Amino acid sequence: MNWLAILGARALAVMEGWGHAALFFLDLLRVLPAALRRLSLVIVQIHAIGNRSLVIILASGLAVGFVLALQMYYALVTYGAAESLGLVVNLSLVRELGPVVTALLFAGRAGTSLTAEIGLMKAGEQIAAMELMAIDPRARVLAPRFLGGVIAMPLLAILFSAVGIIGAWVVAVGLIGIDAGNFWSIQQARVDIWRDVGNGIAKSAVFGVICTFVALYQGYETQATPEGVAYATTRTVVISSLGVLGMDFILTALMFSTP
Amino acid sequence: MGKRGIETLVGLFVLLGTVGLLFIALKAANLGNFGGTDTYTLSARFDNIGGLKVRAPVRSAGVSVGRVTSISLDPKTYQGVVTLEVLRGYQFPKDTSAKILTAGLLGDQYVGLEAGGDEKNLAAGDAIKQTQSAVVLENLISQFLFSKAADAGAGADNGGKK
């Protein structure tokens, strides 16, 4: 019967963790209006989360655009469809790669720094000090960061896709020699602003909520020790990435199931 | 860095994101095409629309003049009713014919309009009378096989029947 008890304890622990996270999320939503009234805090966080992630996002977008154009060309030229290179690159970036790769990079670049920052604030008892001064640390510390992350993520994803398309244009038109007019016109004819671009942005907003929330939760609930902060930072990356990938499948199935 | 500096940088970041979105919307998606431009609708009935899809282009002499806005089945005649959205700048005569054509061998299907000689033009909401259905490969092959078989039969009968 021992193993049965272990199984039960594990299941209960998992359920408790989920419930705790869900309540934490609701709490966070409740203090968001307070953060909106102190917009200067949010702006500082957009700078820390968004602006500082810009370089890695733009560099990755450009690289992905380059490589995607080169690889797709080899596949498409076999079928004499090299002209649709722009379309293939555009749709894969705008629908999938832009939101997903941005979210993965975001979890690594911004999520970890959020977790470490809040974890160390907790370890240094700054959070406890705030509570003593009757300042709600969720409203003062977490909510501005959450809003900053949720605002920054779609902007980063858009920039990733835009830079990727420009990168693909450089390779396709400059290197391979596909006609520039053809490259753009097939995209304009076949990429829909609401269905493709709009859904991509909606995806990245959802990923922004996932990544930022996981980072904040892990930081806030960390053990206030160096090992605890290190463990929480690692968990941030793992849980955010898995959450993004899982959610991406669900969202894709919902958004693009009909042709 | 001062507060002003951070605000400026965030402003720059948001502006950059907006420019990126505009770039995607106008240059790499369909917002710039017919968004807000003046169009009128025509309809056409086809016996078979093949693989025609909503948002497929409408072309006349190869020039894109509009797009397909909806496709439905007429419950009485069992014909496909295709609604077309044509740019106001392009007017077509009353006896214009519509065909469903394919761009290249494996390309997408589109509606081709061939202007007739009538002096009156099609008005908004009019139906195009003369239509030609999409070529369905299976029908084409079976026609070919039947005509082959008929030829072979005719040869055996010493040209008794065609």
Chai-1 contact restraints between the chains, C-beta under 6 A:
chainA,res_idxA,chainB,res_idxB,connection_type,confidence,min_distance_angstrom,max_distance_angstrom,comment,restraint_id
A,I43,B,E7,contact,1.0,0.0,6.0,A-B,restraint_1
A,I43,B,V10,contact,1.0,0.0,6.0,A-B,restraint_2
A,V44,B,I6,contact,1.0,0.0,6.0,A-B,restraint_3
A,I46,B,V10,contact,1.0,0.0,6.0,A-B,restraint_4
A,H47,B,I6,contact,1.0,0.0,6.0,A-B,restraint_5
A,H47,B,L9,contact,1.0,0.0,6.0,A-B,restraint_6
A,H47,B,V10,contact,1.0,0.0,6.0,A-B,restraint_7
A,G50,B,F13,contact,1.0,0.0,6.0,A-B,restraint_8
A,N51,B,L9,contact,1.0,0.0,6.0,A-B,restraint_9
A,N51,B,F13,contact,1.0,0.0,6.0,A-B,restraint_10
A,N90,B,A28,contact,1.0,0.0,6.0,A-B,restraint_11
A,L155,B,G17,contact,1.0,0.0,6.0,A-B,restraint_12
A,I158,B,G17,contact,1.0,0.0,6.0,A-B,restraint_13
A,I158,B,G20,contact,1.0,0.0,6.0,A-B,restraint_14
A,I158,B,L21,contact,1.0,0.0,6.0,A-B,restraint_15
A,L159,B,G17,contact,1.0,0.0,6.0,A-B,restraint_16
A,L159,B,G20,contact,1.0,0.0,6.0,A-B,restraint_17
A,A162,B,G20,contact,1.0,0.0,6.0,A-B,restraint_18
A,A162,B,F23,contact,1.0,0.0,6.0,A-B,restraint_19
A,A162,B,I24,contact,1.0,0.0,6.0,A-B,restraint_20
A,I165,B,A28,contact,1.0,0.0,6.0,A-B,restraint_21
A,Q187,B,A28,contact,1.0,0.0,6.0,A-B,restraint_22
A,Q188,B,N30,contact,1.0,0.0,6.0,A-B,restraint_23
A,Q188,B,N33,contact,1.0,0.0,6.0,A-B,restraint_24
A,V191,B,A29,contact,1.0,0.0,6.0,A-B,restraint_25
A,D192,B,N30,contact,1.0,0.0,6.0,A-B,restraint_26
A,I193,B,A25,contact,1.0,0.0,6.0,A-B,restraint_27
A,I193,B,A29,contact,1.0,0.0,6.0,A-B,restraint_28
A,I193,B,N30,contact,1.0,0.0,6.0,A-B,restraint_29
A,I193,B,L31,contact,1.0,0.0,6.0,A-B,restraint_30
A,V197,B,I24,contact,1.0,0.0,6.0,A-B,restraint_31
A,V197,B,A29,contact,1.0,0.0,6.0,A-B,restraint_32
